[in-house]
Amino acid sequence: MISRLDPGRYIRPPWKNGGGVTREIVCQPSGAGMGDFDWRVSIAHIASDGPFSAFPGVDRVITLLSGGGVHLQSDDGLVDHRLDVPLA
């Protein structure tokens, strides 16, 4: 079955850390919350600097769609990555 996605119907939950908003495109199971989804696709808007929200046990794929990018750094120095090329 093919369903047309309507951007006007995307839910817009705030980030766990309060630093932005996510437009959730699809989530399985439907209606699952931030702590109990199997998988989801979303578009995030970064409003301010802050800690990266943790989702233990979840593999994440992050792609810059537009804007100046983001610099991801871990407290222990193991992660130091600048994501600043759209669609890379």
Residue pairs with C-beta under 8 A, 6 or more apart in sequence:
5 25
5 26
7 23
10 23
10 24
10 25
11 23
11 24
12 21
12 22
12 23
12 24
13 21
13 22
13 24
13 34
14 20
14 21
14 22
15 21
15 22
15 44
15 53
16 34
16 53
16 54
17 50
17 51
17 52
17 53
18 50
19 46
19 47
19 48
19 49
19 50
19 51
20 44
20 45
20 46
20 47
20 48
21 44
21 45
21 47
22 42
22 43
22 44
22 45
23 42
23 43
23 44
23 45
24 40
24 41
24 42
25 40
25 41
25 42
25 43
26 40
26 41
27 37
27 39
27 40
27 41
27 42
28 37
28 38
28 39
28 40
29 37
29 38
32 38
32 40
34 55
43 65
46 67
46 70
52 72
62 83
63 87
63 88
64 70
64 83
64 84
64 85
64 86
64 87
64 88
65 86
65 87
66 86
68 84
69 82
69 83
69 84
69 85
70 82
70 83
70 84
71 81
71 82
71 83
72 79
72 80
72 81
72 82
72 83
73 79
73 80
73 81
74 80
